[in-house]
């Protein structure tokens, strides 16, 4: 899978969330992820919630599929309490 992202958005994401979009595939490729459709924007954005074993935390990746094999990362952050609860209900 090819990962793309805006370098300026990545810098903002690192400042805001302490995570680089370059690590987005850790969530995208997670075996036990929960995928939701975000209706916040006019384009079809997907949101994956997954436990990332390397970090030992539940992370949220917001992205769009540009091509069948291209993930365009928009945001990568730690899951909120509500998102962690939703994830736990589905995978624990």
MMTF fields as JSON, N, C-alpha, C and O atoms, coordinates in Angstrom:
{
  "mmtfVersion": "1.0.0",
  "mmtfProducer": "UNKNOWN",
  "numBonds": 367,
  "numAtoms": 368,
  "numGroups": 92,
  "numChains": 1,
  "numModels": 1,
  "chainsPerModel": [1],
  "groupsPerChain": [92],
  "chainIdList": ["A"],
  "bondAtomList": [4, 2, 8, 6, 12, 10, 16, 14, 20, 18, 24, 22, 28, 26, 32, 30, 36, 34, 40, 38, 44, 42, 48, 46, 52, 50, 56, 54, 60, 58, 64, 62, 68, 66, 72, 70, 76, 74, 80, 78, 84, 82, 88, 86, 92, 90, 96, 94, 100, 98, 104, 102, 108, 106, 112, 110, 116, 114, 120, 118, 124, 122, 128, 126, 132, 130, 136, 134, 140, 138, 144, 142, 148, 146, 152, 150, 156, 154, 160, 158, 164, 162, 168, 166, 172, 170, 176, 174, 180, 178, 184, 182, 188, 186, 192, 190, 196, 194, 200, 198, 204, 202, 208, 206, 212, 210, 216, 214, 220, 218, 224, 222, 228, 226, 232, 230, 236, 234, 240, 238, 244, 242, 248, 246, 252, 250, 256, 254, 260, 258, 264, 262, 268, 266, 272, 270, 276, 274, 280, 278, 284, 282, 288, 286, 292, 290, 296, 294, 300, 298, 304, 302, 308, 306, 312, 310, 316, 314, 320, 318, 324, 322, 328, 326, 332, 330, 336, 334, 340, 338, 344, 342, 348, 346, 352, 350, 356, 354, 360, 358, 364, 362],
  "bondOrderList": [1, 1, 1, 1, 1, 1, 1, 1, 1, 1, 1, 1, 1, 1, 1, 1, 1, 1, 1, 1, 1, 1, 1, 1, 1, 1, 1, 1, 1, 1, 1, 1, 1, 1, 1, 1, 1, 1, 1, 1, 1, 1, 1, 1, 1, 1, 1, 1, 1, 1, 1, 1, 1, 1, 1, 1, 1, 1, 1, 1, 1, 1, 1, 1, 1, 1, 1, 1, 1, 1, 1, 1, 1, 1, 1, 1, 1, 1, 1, 1, 1, 1, 1, 1, 1, 1, 1, 1, 1, 1, 1],
  "groupList": [{"groupName": "UNK", "atomNameList": ["N", "CA", "C", "O"], "elementList": ["N", "C", "C", "O"], "formalChargeList": [0, 0, 0, 0], "bondAtomList": [1, 0, 2, 1, 3, 2], "bondOrderList": [1, 1, 2], "singleLetterCode": "X", "chemCompType": "L-PEPTIDE LINKING"}],
  "groupTypeList": [0, 0, 0, 0, 0, 0, 0, 0, 0, 0, 0, 0, 0, 0, 0, 0, 0, 0, 0, 0, 0, 0, 0, 0, 0, 0, 0, 0, 0, 0, 0, 0, 0, 0, 0, 0, 0, 0, 0, 0, 0, 0, 0, 0, 0, 0, 0, 0, 0, 0, 0, 0, 0, 0, 0, 0, 0, 0, 0, 0, 0, 0, 0, 0, 0, 0, 0, 0, 0, 0, 0, 0, 0, 0, 0, 0, 0, 0, 0, 0, 0, 0, 0, 0, 0, 0, 0, 0, 0, 0, 0, 0],
  "groupIdList": [1, 2, 3, 4, 5, 6, 7, 8, 9, 10, 11, 12, 13, 14, 15, 16, 17, 18, 19, 20, 21, 22, 23, 24, 25, 26, 27, 28, 29, 30, 31, 32, 33, 34, 35, 36, 37, 38, 39, 40, 41, 42, 43, 44, 45, 46, 47, 48, 49, 50, 51, 52, 53, 54, 55, 56, 57, 58, 59, 60, 61, 62, 63, 64, 65, 66, 67, 68, 69, 70, 71, 72, 73, 74, 75, 76, 77, 78, 79, 80, 81, 82, 83, 84, 85, 86, 87, 88, 89, 90, 91, 92],
  "secStructList": [7, 3, 3, 3, 7, 7, 2, 2, 2, 2, 2, 2, 2, 2, 2, 2, 2, 1, 7, 7, 4, 4, 4, 2, 2, 2, 2, 2, 6, 7, 6, 6, 3, 3, 3, 3, 3, 3, 7, 1, 1, 1, 1, 7, 3, 3, 3, 3, 3, 3, 3, 3, 6, 6, 6, 6, 3, 3, 3, 3, 3, 3, 3, 3, 3, 3, 3, 6, 6, 3, 3, 3, 3, 3, 3, 3, 3, 3, 7, 7, 2, 2, 2, 2, 2, 2, 2, 2, 2, 2, 2, 7],
  "xCoordList": [0.842, 0.0, 0.89, 1.864, 0.547, 1.296, 0.668, -0.552, 1.501, 1.051, 1.491, 2.656, 0.555, 0.89, 0.287, -0.695, 0.888, 0.365, 1.036, 2.103, 0.407, 0.943, 2.017, 1.73, 3.243, 4.313, 3.99, 4.373, 3.291, 2.906, 1.885, 1.946, 0.947, -0.044, 0.642, 0.242, 1.671, 2.424, 3.095, 3.051, 3.706, 4.358, 3.341, 3.624, 2.171, 1.101, 0.647, 0.411, 0.524, 0.083, 1.092, 0.707, 2.378, 3.422, 3.336, 3.425, 3.163, 3.056, 1.813, 1.878, 0.696, -0.582, -0.752, -1.247, -0.337, -0.621, 0.622, 0.513, 1.802, 3.026, 3.235, 4.038, 2.519, 2.612, 2.798, 2.164, 3.672, 3.903, 2.948, 2.671, 2.454, 1.606, 2.365, 1.753, 3.686, 4.498, 4.239, 4.544, 3.68, 3.372, 1.94, 1.5, 1.218, -0.201, -0.465, -1.501, 0.437, 0.202, 0.205, -0.308, 0.775, 0.69, -0.768, -1.134, -1.59, -3.019, -3.737, -4.54, -3.454, -4.14, -3.959, -4.899, -2.769, -2.466, -2.764, -2.53, -3.267, -3.541, -4.589, -5.592, -4.36, -5.29, -6.658, -7.668, -6.706, -7.975, -8.337, -8.281, -8.707, -9.067, -10.569, -11.227, -11.066, -12.467, -12.495, -11.858, -13.231, -13.285, -14.663, -15.685, -14.675, -15.907, -15.833, -14.743, -16.988, -17.044, -17.335, -18.282, -16.52, -16.699, -17.521, -17.186, -18.576, -19.433, -19.225, -20.055, -18.119, -17.835, -17.486, -17.777, -16.884, -16.441, -17.251, -18.036, -17.057, -17.777, -17.176, -17.795, -15.985, -15.403, -15.528, -15.65, -15.496, -15.637, -14.351, -13.371, -14.366, -13.214, -13.483, -14.599, -12.452, -12.544, -11.759, -10.783, -12.191, -11.497, -11.264, -12.216, -10.011, -9.644, -9.249, -8.514, -9.741, -9.356, -8.704, -9.308, -7.483, -6.776, -5.789, -5.245, -5.573, -4.513, -3.219, -3.11, -2.255, -0.955, -0.006, 0.364, 0.383, 1.186, 2.522, 2.985, 3.145, 4.443, 4.332, 5.199, 3.259, 3.061, 2.275, 2.34, 1.529, 0.718, -0.474, -0.996, -0.908, -2.044, -3.021, -2.681, -4.236, -5.235, -5.107, -5.184, -4.911, -4.748, -5.889, -6.535, -6.128, -7.137, -6.436, -5.666, -6.719, -6.206, -7.388, -8.328, -7.352, -8.35, -7.654, -6.556, -8.312, -7.672, -8.714, -9.9, -8.256, -9.065, -8.283, -7.053, -9.022, -8.391, -8.336, -9.375, -7.142, -6.975, -7.047, -7.63, -6.474, -6.481, -6.734, -6.679, -7.008, -7.208, -6.013, -6.168, -4.83, -3.636, -2.924, -1.743, -3.652, -3.03, -3.858, -5.018, -3.24, -3.849, -3.325, -2.114, -4.221, -3.843, -4.182, -5.346, -3.16, -3.36, -3.692, -3.058, -4.691, -5.121, -4.763, -4.299, -4.98, -4.712, -4.399, -4.966, -3.495, -3.155, -3.027, -2.249, -3.809, -3.823, -4.211, -4.667, -4.021, -4.496, -6.02, -6.625, -6.624, -8.08, -8.612, -7.981, -9.781, -10.466, -11.026, -11.037, -11.481, -12.063, -13.247, -13.386, -14.09, -15.245, -14.795, -15.382, -13.778, -13.272, -12.627, -12.776, -11.912, -11.312, -12.396, -12.258, -13.468, -14.588, -15.241, -15.533, -15.47, -16.047, -15.157, -15.643, -13.865, -12.915, -12.955, -13.0, -12.94, -12.934, -14.189, -14.117, -15.324, -16.571, -16.507, -17.164, -15.727, -15.637, -14.508, -14.581, -13.469, -12.288, -11.795, -10.721, -12.498, -12.049, -13.147, -12.953],
  "yCoordList": [-1.173, 0.0, 1.24, 1.321, 2.186, 3.437, 4.464, 4.628, 5.144, 6.179, 7.538, 7.73, 8.486, 9.866, 10.801, 10.465, 11.969, 13.0, 14.313, 14.343, 15.392, 16.731, 16.982, 16.859, 17.33, 17.564, 18.669, 18.57, 19.715, 20.779, 20.269, 20.612, 19.447, 18.847, 17.906, 17.82, 17.201, 16.309, 17.109, 16.709, 18.222, 19.064, 19.562, 19.589, 19.95, 20.384, 19.234, 19.423, 18.042, 16.872, 16.509, 16.144, 16.609, 16.324, 17.329, 16.952, 18.605, 19.638, 19.441, 19.546, 19.157, 19.058, 17.737, 17.722, 16.616, 15.292, 14.484, 13.431, 14.972, 14.245, 12.998, 12.139, 12.884, 11.714, 12.161, 13.114, 11.465, 11.772, 10.972, 9.804, 11.604, 10.906, 9.781, 8.885, 9.825, 8.758, 7.417, 6.367, 7.441, 6.214, 5.733, 4.805, 6.332, 6.024, 4.566, 4.021, 3.933, 2.542, 1.59, 0.476, 2.004, 1.174, 0.951, -0.134, 1.963, 1.838, 1.196, 0.282, 1.666, 1.155, -0.353, -1.054, -0.857, -2.284, -3.109, -4.318, -2.498, -3.223, -4.314, -4.07, -5.511, -6.616, -6.432, -6.861, -5.817, -5.624, -4.152, -3.518, -3.616, -2.2, -2.059, -2.929, -0.961, -0.609, 0.537, 1.567, 0.367, 1.398, 2.049, 1.367, 3.362, 4.147, 5.121, 5.5, 5.526, 6.527, 7.869, 8.005, 8.857, 10.209, 11.015, 11.079, 11.618, 12.428, 13.918, 14.742, 14.246, 15.636, 16.505, 17.701, 15.928, 16.678, 16.25, 15.305, 16.95, 16.613, 15.416, 14.894, 14.973, 13.779, 12.615, 12.823, 11.405, 10.217, 9.983, 9.465, 10.365, 10.143, 8.923, 8.704, 8.14, 6.952, 7.187, 7.936, 6.543, 6.662, 5.26, 4.519, 4.897, 3.617, 3.848, 4.785, 2.991, 3.011, 1.668, 0.625, 1.677, 0.417, 0.544, 1.615, -0.588, -0.678, -0.895, -1.837, -0.044, -0.183, -0.757, -0.086, -2.008, -2.73, -2.05, -2.049, -1.476, -0.826, 0.307, 0.476, 1.072, 2.213, 1.835, 2.535, 0.726, 0.294, 1.187, 1.206, 1.924, 2.829, 2.633, 2.061, 3.122, 3.103, 4.42, 5.5, 4.315, 5.492, 5.585, 4.587, 6.793, 7.053, 7.635, 8.59, 7.042, 7.526, 7.989, 7.224, 9.225, 9.73, 9.826, 10.371, 9.285, 9.216, 9.126, 8.918, 9.285, 9.027, 8.064, 8.031, 7.285, 6.395, 7.156, 7.482, 7.437, 8.169, 7.222, 7.557, 6.084, 5.014, 3.733, 3.754, 2.625, 1.384, 1.008, 0.284, 1.496, 1.139, 2.354, 2.277, 3.485, 4.698, 5.277, 5.649, 5.341, 5.934, 7.358, 7.571, 8.323, 9.724, 10.059, 10.277, 10.099, 10.354, 11.822, 12.715, 12.056, 13.406, 13.737, 14.839, 12.78, 13.007, 11.68, 10.644, 11.722, 10.565, 11.077, 11.991, 10.474, 10.969, 9.846, 8.783, 10.106, 9.168, 9.215, 10.269, 8.07, 7.992, 8.696, 8.688, 9.3, 9.908, 8.791, 7.626, 9.14, 8.147, 7.446, 6.227, 8.203, 7.63, 6.662, 5.591, 7.025, 6.151, 4.899, 3.818, 5.021, 3.843, 2.893, 1.675, 3.447, 2.624, 1.901, 0.709, 2.595, 1.989, 0.867, -0.208, 1.118, 0.096, -1.115, -2.253, -0.883, -1.975, -2.834, -4.053, -2.224, -2.986, -3.928, -4.969, -3.573, -4.383, -5.404, -6.41, -5.172, -6.043, -6.591, -7.194, -6.425, -7.017, -7.813, -8.386],
  "zCoordList": [0.0, 0.0, 0.0, 0.749, -0.836, -0.918, 0.027, 0.054, 0.791, 1.72, 1.209, 0.863, 1.16, 0.808, 1.855, 2.518, 1.989, 2.883, 2.549, 1.935, 2.955, 2.757, 3.82, 5.011, 3.421, 4.396, 5.41, 6.576, 4.973, 5.903, 6.918, 8.099, 6.446, 7.342, 8.329, 9.49, 7.867, 8.754, 9.869, 11.033, 9.524, 10.537, 11.562, 12.759, 11.095, 11.995, 12.882, 14.075, 12.305, 13.059, 14.147, 15.258, 13.829, 14.825, 15.971, 17.139, 15.636, 16.665, 17.531, 18.756, 16.894, 17.608, 18.362, 19.489, 17.731, 18.296, 18.667, 19.295, 18.281, 18.594, 17.764, 18.127, 16.65, 15.777, 14.337, 13.885, 13.62, 12.213, 11.334, 11.606, 10.292, 9.329, 8.631, 8.049, 8.687, 8.097, 8.779, 8.213, 9.99, 10.727, 10.517, 11.196, 9.607, 9.404, 9.05, 9.433, 8.338, 7.945, 9.13, 9.021, 10.269, 11.477, 11.864, 12.316, 11.689, 11.98, 10.802, 10.988, 9.592, 8.403, 8.26, 7.886, 8.553, 8.404, 9.652, 9.65, 10.706, 11.95, 11.707, 11.036, 12.249, 12.001, 12.659, 12.101, 13.806, 14.52, 14.564, 15.618, 13.413, 13.373, 13.154, 12.585, 13.615, 13.435, 12.434, 12.655, 11.331, 10.297, 10.289, 10.219, 10.361, 10.325, 9.162, 8.732, 8.653, 7.592, 8.234, 9.009, 7.909, 8.43, 7.436, 6.253, 7.906, 7.036, 7.272, 6.89, 7.897, 8.245, 7.04, 7.031, 6.059, 4.883, 3.664, 3.733, 2.552, 1.335, 0.6, -0.326, 0.994, 0.393, 1.374, 2.581, 0.855, 1.703, 2.487, 1.952, 3.74, 4.609, 5.463, 5.933, 5.654, 6.488, 7.758, 7.771, 8.825, 10.095, 10.629, 10.875, 10.808, 11.402, 12.852, 13.162, 13.734, 15.142, 15.418, 15.167, 15.929, 16.165, 17.308, 17.575, 17.979, 18.982, 18.217, 17.431, 18.437, 17.791, 18.828, 19.791, 18.618, 19.604, 19.886, 21.027, 18.865, 19.045, 20.062, 20.919, 19.953, 20.847, 22.097, 23.107, 22.036, 23.162, 23.437, 24.552, 22.432, 22.583, 21.428, 20.393, 21.631, 20.566, 19.808, 20.395, 18.508, 17.654, 16.658, 16.34, 16.169, 15.153, 13.932, 14.032, 12.789, 11.509, 10.67, 10.45, 10.204, 9.268, 7.919, 7.809, 6.891, 5.575, 4.471, 4.73, 3.244, 2.056, 1.181, 1.206, 0.409, -0.566, -1.886, -2.459, -2.363, -3.624, -4.819, -5.85, -4.68, -5.677, -4.892, -3.662, -5.56, -4.802, -3.922, -2.938, -4.273, -3.504, -2.896, -2.557, -2.758, -2.208, -1.059, -1.234, 0.107, 1.293, 1.435, 1.491, 1.494, 1.717, 3.167, 3.504, 4.024, 5.45, 5.684, 5.122, 6.518, 6.856, 8.299, 8.593, 9.196, 10.615, 11.295, 10.949, 12.26, 13.087, 14.511, 14.785, 15.429, 16.804, 17.754, 17.333, 19.045, 20.065, 20.085, 19.887, 20.325, 20.38, 21.625, 22.682, 21.475, 22.619, 23.506, 23.107, 24.683, 25.592, 24.924, 25.029, 24.247, 23.555, 22.452, 22.296, 21.701, 20.634, 21.208, 20.639, 22.326, 22.977, 23.474, 23.362, 24.019, 24.481, 23.311, 23.408, 22.224, 21.021, 20.506, 20.152, 20.464, 20.013, 20.946, 20.478, 22.245, 23.226, 23.113, 23.271, 22.845, 22.689, 21.493, 21.487, 20.493, 19.281, 19.306, 18.601, 20.099, 20.031, 21.349, 21.373, 22.433, 23.697, 24.332, 25.404]
}
